[in-house]
Amino acid sequence: NPSHLRAMALALAGFTLWVLTDTAIKLAGQTGLPWFEVLAFLGLFMALFLLARGLVCRDLQALRPHQLRPQILRSALDLGNNICVIVALRHLTLTLFYILIFLAPITVALLSSLFLRERLSWRKLLAILAGFAGVVIAVHPWGGSRQADWIGYTACFVCVACFSVNIVWSRVLTQTETSESLTLFSGTVMALVGFGIMLFHAAPLTPRVAALLIAVGVLCAAGSLCFFAALRDTTAANVSQLHYTQLVTGTLMAWLVWHQVPGLDTLLGAALIL
């Protein structure tokens, strides 16, 4: 089916763009910039990117939400997800972060089966169990050494919960809402919350940090457009399976930027997940 193949290609592009977004967020976080300031500029540049795109394409009508309350609920889930992503990336390596959020496709497949009535075959169920086993092996809780602290783990698990419910809910909303309106609404909510907190405290921006924040917003917006377009043409479970490609791209970025090499347990767990 050409539409499904196109949707899978868009999902792959979206998840790859989000890896680049997370890399830029982690780099910005290492400068000591408060999480709410990263959130504020992430939302701002997402919204500006969407508005500029609408003006260039002369399609501002696509930015208008049709159902306000469902959009607010989805944006609240997206807000919680992005806050936890920013916090988790300060306490986890990029590779471990992606391994932990690979609990999301497992959760999405189960939620899709329960609430969207998407068929869950025994083969998919076995794959879900194998993926979960891979996460456990990669994190190796029985080991003496720790790659992260409880803040990073907690933020990651909340991120998984928000993202999983969000992707299932977005599958419903993409039938009536455009990708542009979903992305713009999320960006606007993040900007309002972030800048609201910044009224009480804000750190100065350097040119390097400003460039990182612009990249974060543009990459996240582009990834979100691809992601929502994919959800419109195929099932939530199909889209979530391509989430696993972030393990490859995330590990590659961790090696290129921070020269981090995953340990044996991490590699074994990652191999089982794939």
Secondary structure, DSSP 8 states (H G I E B T S, - for coil): -HHHHHHHHHHHHHHHHHHHHHHHHHHHHTTT--HHHHHHHHHHHHHHHHHHHHHHHT-GGGGS-S-HHHHHHHHHHHHHHHHHHHHHTTTS-HHHHHHHHTHHHHHHHHHHHHHS-----HHHHHHHHHHHHHHHHHH-TTSS--SS-HHHHHHHHHHHHHHHHHHHHHHHHTTTS-HHHHHHHHHHHHHHHHHHHHTT------HHHHHHHHHHHHHHHHHHHHHHHHHHHS-HHHHHHGGGHHHHHHHHHHHHHH-----HHHHHHHHHH-
